[in-house]
Amino acid sequence: MLLSRRGVEEVGRKAARRLFRAGGAARYKVMKNWGVIGGIAAALAASIYVLWGPITERKKRRKGLVPGLLNLGNTCFMNSLLQGLSACPSFIKWLEGFTVQYQVSQSETSGKHQYLSLTLLHLLKALSCQEVTEDDFLDASCLLEVLRMYRWQISSFEEQDAHELFHVLTSSLEDEWDRQPRVVHLFDVHSLEKPEIPQKQICSRTRGPPPPPVLSHWKLQHPFHGRLTSNMVCKHCKHQSPLRYDTFDSLSLSIPATLWGHPLTLDQCLHHFISTESVKDVLCANCTKIQAEGTGQIMENQRTTFVKQLKLGKLPQCLCIHLQRLSWSNHGMPLKRNEHVQFGEFLIMDVYKHCFPAQKPNPAGSPQASLDPKADVEQMGNNRSSFMNGTCSPSFLTSPVAFPYMTAPDCSSPSYLYRLMAVVVHHGDMHSGHFVTYRRSPPSCKSTLATSNQWLWISDDVVHKTTLQEVLSSSAYLLFYERVHSRLERQRQEHRAEE
C-alpha cells in the first residue's frame, strides 16, 4: 500500500513521539543499537574501499591501451610529460642501466623509493606496460615526493609548465649522477677514453681477476643530452674563432612570423634557430695582427663585427623539441601563440648537424673521395631545396629512389633520422589550461626494434585510441623524437656486442 507524502510525514512523527515517550533506558538501547549498526556499516565500507578501491570507477584496462594518471589537483603538466617520456624506449633502457648500481641496496633498506631515477623508472615501465598492472590509472604522487627530497617545491594544486618540469627531471638526474662516487681503476682508463670498446676487450696486465666494469661518463649521460656548437667569423678578415660548445636537453625553438595564409613548418623553426646573427664590437686578434704587420707599429685592439651561427655538434638519441608559444603584447601582457606548426612523423636532422673536418685535402687540392656512403648523404642533406625537416619537396616525392625512407624508414640513407614518439599539447591561454598527450602505444612484441603504429590520446586518466592524422594536426607544444639507426649501424652494434 502506497502512502502519500503527508502520510509518510505523519508516520515519521508518530515514530518520533513513541521514541521520546519511552523511558531513558529504552531510548539509550535503541540509539546504541543504531550506533553499532552504523559503525559496522562504515567499517565495512572503508575496508571494501581499501581492498578494491572505488567500485564505480574501477574497470579493467582495454587491450592496446596504457594506464592513465590521476589528476592530483592541477597535475596534468606532470601526467602529460610522464606519458611522453614513457613512449621513449631508449630513455627507459638508460634508466635501467643507470639504476643497477643501487637497486639492491634500496630494496634492502626500505620499500620507498629514495632516488629519482628509480621512481621515474618504476612509473615509466608501468606506463609503457613493461610492468604487469591491471589498474586503469596510476598515482604519480611519489614523483612529487622524491622531487621535494631533491629540494624542488612543486605544488600539485598550482598550474605548472610541462617543459619546466622536463628540465627539473633532467637536471635532477644529472645531480644524482654527480653525487655518486667515481672510483676509477688505474688500469681501466682506456675504457673511459674509448667507451665504444666492449668491456670484454679491456684487459688488465695485473695478476688476478680483471677490474670491475666502470661505466664511462658519456655512457651515463641521459639520451636527451646533446651539444651545441657556436661558430663566429669576422666579417672583415674572415677569421674564424675557435668553436664554443654548450649542452642542451631540449631545443627551444621560437616560432617565426609568417605571412597570412602561408603554412608554418617545423623546418622553418629549425632554420630560424640556426640562422646567422651579427654581433658588433667584438675584439678580433687577427685584424689587430694584420694592421700591426702593415704599419710596423703596435696597434690597439681592433673591434669588428662578427657573424655568429649555432649548429648541433652532438645530436642526442632522444630529441625533445619545445615550441615557444609565449609572446608579449605591446602593453607587456603575456599572450599565447596558437599557430599550427606542421611537423612530420619522421625528422631528418643532417642539415643542422655541424660538419667536423674529418679528412684533410689531398695534394691536388681537392677533397679526397669518401669511402663512407653517409658522407654523400650528408652532402645531399645540406641541400635545402631537396630536404625539409620531417617532410620533403615535391621533386623528391616524385623520384622512386631518392627518398625511399619516408615509407621505409629502416633505410641507411640519412645519417640522423628521427621517428616521432609523443606530442604534448596545451589547451587554453597563458593563465590557465590543460595538457594532453599523443603517444605511441607500446609494441605488442618485446623486441627493442619494434615500434607500434597505433597512437593514443591521453588526458590524465582518460585514454583512447586515435589516428596519426589527428596527431599531426595538433598544435604541438613538446615533440619527442627518437633516433632511428640504419641497418649498417645496427650491424656494427651487434658485431661489437658479439665480440
C-alpha positions in Angstrom: 0.0 0.0 0.0 1.5 3.3 -1.1 1.4 6.3 1.2 1.2 9.9 0.2 3.8 12.5 1.2 1.6 13.7 4.0 1.1 10.1 5.2 4.8 9.4 5.3 5.4 12.5 7.3 2.7 11.5 9.8 4.2 8.1 10.3 7.6 9.6 10.9 6.1 12.0 13.5 4.4 9.1 15.3 7.6 7.1 15.5 9.4 10.1 16.9 6.7 10.6 19.6 6.9 7.0 20.6 10.7 7.2 20.9 10.5 10.3 23.1 7.7 9.0 25.3 9.7 5.8 26.1 11.9 5.8 29.1 15.5 6.9 29.1 16.8 3.3 29.2 14.7 2.3 26.2 15.9 5.3 24.2 19.5 4.6 25.1 19.1 1.0 24.0 17.6 2.0 20.6 20.3 4.6 19.9 23.1 2.2 21.0 21.8 -0.4 18.5 21.7 2.1 15.7 25.2 3.3 16.6 26.6 -0.2 16.5 24.9 -0.9 13.2 26.2 2.4 11.7 29.7 1.7 12.9 29.8 -1.8 11.4 28.5 -0.4 8.1 31.1 2.4 8.0 34.0 -0.1 8.8 32.7 -2.5 6.1 32.6 0.3 3.5 36.1 1.5 4.4 37.6 -2.0 4.1 35.9 -2.5 0.7 37.4 0.8 -0.5 40.9 0.0 0.8 40.9 -3.5 -0.7 39.2 -2.8 -4.1 39.2 0.9 -4.4 36.2 2.9 -5.8 33.9 0.2 -7.3 32.2 2.6 -9.7 35.5 3.8 -11.2 37.5 0.6 -11.3 37.5 -1.3 -14.6 39.9 -3.5 -16.4 42.0 -1.7 -19.0 41.2 -2.4 -22.6 43.8 -4.2 -24.7 46.2 -1.9 -26.6 45.8 0.9 -24.1 48.1 2.2 -21.4 47.3 3.2 -17.8 46.2 6.8 -17.2 47.4 9.0 -14.4 45.2 10.5 -11.6 45.0 14.3 -11.5 46.0 15.2 -8.0 44.8 18.8 -8.3 46.5 20.5 -11.2 49.0 17.8 -12.2 48.1 17.5 -15.8 51.5 19.0 -16.6 53.3 16.1 -14.9 50.9 13.5 -16.2 51.4 14.6 -19.8 55.2 14.7 -19.5 55.3 11.2 -18.0 53.2 9.8 -20.8 55.5 11.4 -23.3 58.7 10.1 -21.6 57.2 6.6 -21.3 56.9 6.5 -25.1 60.7 6.8 -25.5 62.2 3.2 -25.0 65.8 4.5 -25.2 65.2 6.6 -22.1 63.7 3.7 -20.2 66.6 1.5 -21.2 69.1 4.1 -20.0 67.3 4.4 -16.6 67.5 0.6 -16.2 71.3 0.7 -16.7 71.7 3.8 -14.5 69.8 2.3 -11.6 71.6 -1.0 -11.5 74.2 0.4 -9.2 71.8 0.8 -6.2 68.6 -1.1 -6.9 69.7 -3.9 -4.5 70.7 -1.5 -1.7 67.4 0.4 -1.9 65.3 -2.8 -1.8 67.2 -3.9 1.4 66.8 -0.5 3.2 63.2 0.3 2.5 60.4 -0.2 0.0 60.0 3.6 -0.5 62.0 5.0 -3.5 64.7 7.4 -2.3 66.2 8.0 -5.8 64.6 10.0 -8.6 65.9 7.5 -11.2 64.2 4.5 -9.5 60.9 6.3 -9.0 60.9 7.5 -12.6 61.8 4.1 -13.9 59.0 2.4 -12.0 56.4 4.9 -13.3 57.6 4.8 -16.9 57.8 1.0 -17.1 54.2 0.8 -15.7 53.0 3.4 -18.3 54.8 1.5 -21.1 53.2 -1.8 -20.0 56.6 -3.3 -19.1 55.3 -4.0 -15.6 52.2 -6.1 -15.1 49.4 -4.0 -13.7 45.6 -4.3 -14.3 44.9 -0.8 -12.9 43.2 1.6 -15.3 45.1 4.5 -13.8 48.1 5.1 -11.6 49.1 7.6 -8.9 52.3 9.6 -9.6 52.4 11.5 -6.3 55.5 9.5 -5.4 57.4 11.6 -8.1 56.5 14.9 -6.4 57.6 13.4 -3.0 61.0 12.5 -4.4 61.4 15.9 -6.1 60.8 17.5 -2.7 63.7 15.5 -1.3 65.8 17.0 -4.1 64.6 20.4 -2.8 62.2 21.1 -5.6 59.0 22.5 -4.2 56.4 21.7 -6.8 52.8 22.1 -5.7 50.1 19.7 -7.1 47.5 22.4 -6.7 49.1 25.1 -8.8 49.4 25.1 -12.6 52.9 24.4 -13.8 54.7 24.1 -17.1 55.5 20.6 -18.6 58.7 21.9 -20.3 60.0 23.3 -17.0 59.3 20.0 -15.3 61.2 18.3 -18.0 64.3 20.4 -17.2 63.8 19.7 -13.5 63.9 16.0 -14.1 67.0 16.0 -16.4 68.9 18.4 -14.1 68.0 16.3 -11.0 69.2 13.1 -12.8 72.5 14.9 -13.5 72.7 15.9 -9.9 72.1 12.4 -8.8 74.9 11.2 -11.0 77.2 13.9 -9.6 76.6 12.6 -6.1 77.7 9.1 -6.9 81.3 8.2 -6.0 83.5 7.9 -9.0 86.4 5.5 -8.3 88.3 4.6 -11.5 90.5 1.6 -11.7 94.1 2.5 -12.5 94.2 0.1 -15.5 90.7 0.9 -16.7 91.4 4.4 -18.1 91.4 3.1 -21.6 87.7 2.3 -21.3 86.9 5.9 -20.4 88.8 7.2 -23.4 87.1 4.8 -25.8 83.7 3.9 -24.3 82.6 2.2 -27.5 85.0 -0.7 -26.9 83.2 -3.6 -25.1 84.3 -4.4 -21.6 85.4 -7.9 -22.6 88.1 -6.4 -24.8 89.6 -4.3 -22.0 92.5 -6.4 -20.5 94.5 -5.7 -17.4 98.1 -6.5 -17.1 97.8 -7.1 -13.3 97.6 -10.6 -11.9 94.4 -11.8 -10.5 90.8 -11.1 -11.7 90.1 -8.2 -14.1 88.9 -4.9 -12.6 85.1 -4.4 -12.2 83.4 -2.7 -15.1 83.4 1.1 -14.8 80.7 3.0 -16.7 82.1 5.9 -18.5 80.9 9.5 -18.1 79.5 9.6 -21.6 77.6 6.3 -21.2 75.9 7.8 -18.1 74.7 10.9 -19.9 70.9 10.6 -20.4 69.8 10.1 -24.0 68.3 13.7 -24.2 71.8 15.1 -23.7 73.2 16.9 -26.7 75.8 19.6 -27.6 75.5 22.9 -29.5 78.4 24.5 -31.4 78.8 28.2 -31.7 80.8 29.5 -34.7 81.9 33.1 -35.0 83.6 34.6 -38.2 84.9 38.1 -38.5 83.2 40.0 -41.4 86.4 42.0 -42.1 89.2 39.4 -42.2 87.1 36.2 -42.4 89.0 34.8 -39.4 87.1 32.1 -37.6 87.2 31.9 -33.8 87.5 28.6 -32.0 84.3 26.6 -31.7 82.4 27.0 -28.5 80.3 24.2 -27.1 77.3 24.2 -24.9 75.0 21.4 -23.7 71.2 21.1 -24.2 68.5 18.8 -23.0 65.8 20.2 -25.4 65.8 22.5 -28.3 63.6 25.6 -27.6 62.5 26.9 -31.0 60.9 30.3 -31.4 58.0 30.5 -33.9 59.0 32.9 -36.7 56.5 35.4 -38.0 54.8 34.2 -41.2 52.6 35.8 -43.8 48.9 35.3 -43.5 47.7 32.1 -45.3 51.2 30.6 -45.6 51.8 27.4 -43.7 54.3 27.3 -40.8 56.6 24.3 -40.7 59.0 22.8 -38.1 61.7 23.2 -40.8 61.2 26.9 -40.7 61.6 27.0 -36.9 64.8 24.9 -37.1 66.3 27.1 -39.8 65.4 30.2 -37.7 67.2 28.6 -34.8 70.5 28.1 -36.7 70.2 31.4 -38.7 73.2 33.7 -38.5 73.2 36.9 -36.5 75.6 39.8 -36.4 77.5 40.6 -33.2 79.0 44.1 -33.1 82.1 45.4 -31.3 83.9 42.1 -30.9 87.7 42.1 -30.4 89.4 40.5 -33.4 93.0 39.5 -32.7 93.6 38.7 -36.4 92.6 42.1 -37.6 94.9 43.7 -34.9 97.8 41.5 -36.1 97.3 42.3 -39.8 97.2 46.0 -39.1 100.3 45.9 -37.0 102.2 44.0 -39.7 101.2 46.5 -42.3 102.2 49.6 -40.3 105.0 48.1 -38.3 103.6 49.7 -35.2 101.9 48.3 -32.1 98.2 48.8 -32.8 95.3 48.9 -30.3 92.9 46.0 -30.2 90.7 46.2 -33.3 87.0 45.6 -32.8 84.9 44.5 -35.7 81.5 42.8 -36.4 81.3 39.0 -36.3 78.8 36.6 -37.7 77.6 34.0 -35.3 75.8 30.8 -36.0 74.6 27.9 -33.9 74.5 24.3 -35.0 74.2 20.9 -33.4 77.5 19.4 -32.6 76.2 16.2 -31.0 72.7 15.0 -31.7 71.1 13.0 -28.8 69.4 9.6 -29.1 66.1 11.2 -27.9 65.3 14.6 -29.2 62.9 16.9 -27.3 61.7 20.0 -29.2 60.0 22.8 -27.4 57.9 25.2 -29.4 57.9 28.6 -27.7 54.3 29.7 -27.7 54.8 32.6 -25.3 54.7 36.1 -26.7 54.2 39.6 -25.3 51.8 42.3 -26.4 52.7 45.9 -26.9 51.4 46.6 -23.3 53.6 43.9 -21.8 50.9 41.3 -21.4 51.7 37.6 -22.0 50.0 36.0 -25.0 49.9 32.5 -26.3 50.6 31.8 -30.0 48.2 29.2 -31.3 49.5 28.9 -34.8 49.7 25.3 -36.1 53.3 24.3 -36.8 53.4 21.5 -39.3 55.6 18.5 -38.3 56.1 15.0 -39.7 56.3 11.5 -38.4 59.9 11.4 -39.4 62.5 14.1 -39.0 65.9 14.4 -40.8 68.5 16.4 -38.9 71.5 16.1 -41.2 71.3 19.7 -42.4 71.5 21.1 -38.9 74.5 18.9 -37.8 77.8 20.7 -37.6 80.3 19.1 -40.0 83.6 18.5 -38.3 86.7 18.3 -40.6 87.3 14.5 -40.6 89.7 14.3 -43.6 92.4 16.5 -45.0 92.5 17.6 -48.6 94.7 15.6 -51.0 97.9 17.1 -52.5 96.0 18.1 -55.6 93.9 20.5 -53.5 90.6 18.7 -54.0 89.0 16.8 -51.1 89.6 13.1 -51.1 86.8 10.8 -52.2 84.9 9.4 -49.3 84.5 5.7 -48.9 81.6 6.2 -46.5 78.3 6.4 -48.3 77.0 8.5 -45.4 79.2 11.4 -46.5 77.4 11.7 -49.8 74.1 11.6 -47.9 75.2 14.4 -45.7 76.1 16.5 -48.7 72.6 15.8 -50.1 71.1 16.8 -46.7 72.8 20.2 -47.0 70.6 21.0 -50.0 67.8 23.0 -48.5 65.7 22.8 -51.8 65.7 19.0 -51.6 65.4 18.1 -47.9 62.9 19.6 -45.4 62.7 18.7 -41.8 60.3 15.8 -41.4 59.0 16.3 -45.0 60.4 16.6 -48.4 59.9 18.7 -51.5 57.6 17.5 -54.3 60.7 16.8 -56.5 61.8 14.1 -54.2 58.4 12.7 -53.7 58.1 12.0 -57.5 61.5 10.2 -57.5 61.3 6.4 -56.9 64.8 6.1 -55.5 65.8 9.5 -54.0 63.6 9.5 -51.0 62.6 5.9 -50.1 62.8 6.3 -46.3 59.5 8.2 -45.8 57.7 4.9 -46.5 60.5 2.6 -45.3 62.5 4.5 -42.6 64.7 1.4 -42.0 67.0 2.7 -44.7 70.6 3.6 -44.4 70.4 6.8 -46.4 70.0 9.5 -43.8 72.6 9.7 -41.0 70.3 11.4 -38.5 66.8 10.2 -39.0 64.3 10.5 -36.1 60.8 9.0 -35.5 58.0 10.8 -33.7 57.2 9.1 -30.4 54.9 11.5 -28.5 53.4 15.0 -28.6 52.4 17.2 -25.7 49.6 19.7 -26.4 48.5 22.6 -24.3 44.9 23.8 -24.5 44.0 27.2 -23.0 45.8 30.5 -22.6 48.8 31.7 -20.6 46.9 31.9 -17.3 45.1 28.6 -17.3 44.7 25.5 -19.4 45.2 21.7 -19.7 47.9 19.5 -21.0 47.2 16.3 -23.0 49.5 13.8 -24.7 49.5 12.0 -28.0 51.8 8.9 -27.8 52.5 5.6 -29.5 51.1 2.5 -28.0 53.7 0.1 -26.6 54.6 -2.6 -29.2 53.0 -6.0 -28.7 56.3 -7.9 -29.0 59.2 -7.4 -26.7 61.7 -6.6 -29.5 63.7 -3.4 -28.9 63.4 -2.5 -32.6 59.7 -2.9 -32.7 57.5 0.2 -32.9 53.8 0.4 -32.8 51.8 2.4 -35.3 48.8 2.8 -33.0 48.5 6.2 -31.5 46.8 7.1 -28.2 45.2 10.3 -26.9 45.6 10.7 -23.1 44.1 13.3 -20.8 45.1 12.4 -17.2 43.2 9.1 -16.5 41.3 9.1 -19.9 42.9 7.1 -22.6 41.6 6.2 -26.0 42.9 5.3 -29.5 43.4 7.9 -32.2 45.0 8.3 -35.6 48.3 9.7 -36.9 46.4 12.3 -38.9 44.9 13.7 -35.7 48.4 13.7 -34.1 49.9 15.6 -37.0 47.1 18.2 -37.0 47.6 19.1 -33.3 49.1 22.3 -32.1 52.3 20.8 -30.6 54.0 22.2 -27.5 56.5 19.5 -26.9 57.7 17.0 -29.5 59.5 13.8 -28.6 61.5 12.1 -31.3 63.8 9.1 -31.1 66.7 8.4 -33.5 66.3 5.5 -36.0 69.6 3.8 -36.6 70.3 2.5 -40.1 70.9 -1.2 -40.8 74.6 -0.6 -41.1 74.8 1.0 -37.6 72.8 -1.8 -36.1 75.0 -4.4 -37.7 78.1 -2.6 -36.2 76.4 -2.6 -32.8 75.5 -6.3 -33.0 79.1 -7.1 -34.1 80.6 -5.2 -31.2 78.2 -6.9 -28.8 79.2 -10.4 -30.1 82.9 -9.6 -29.6 
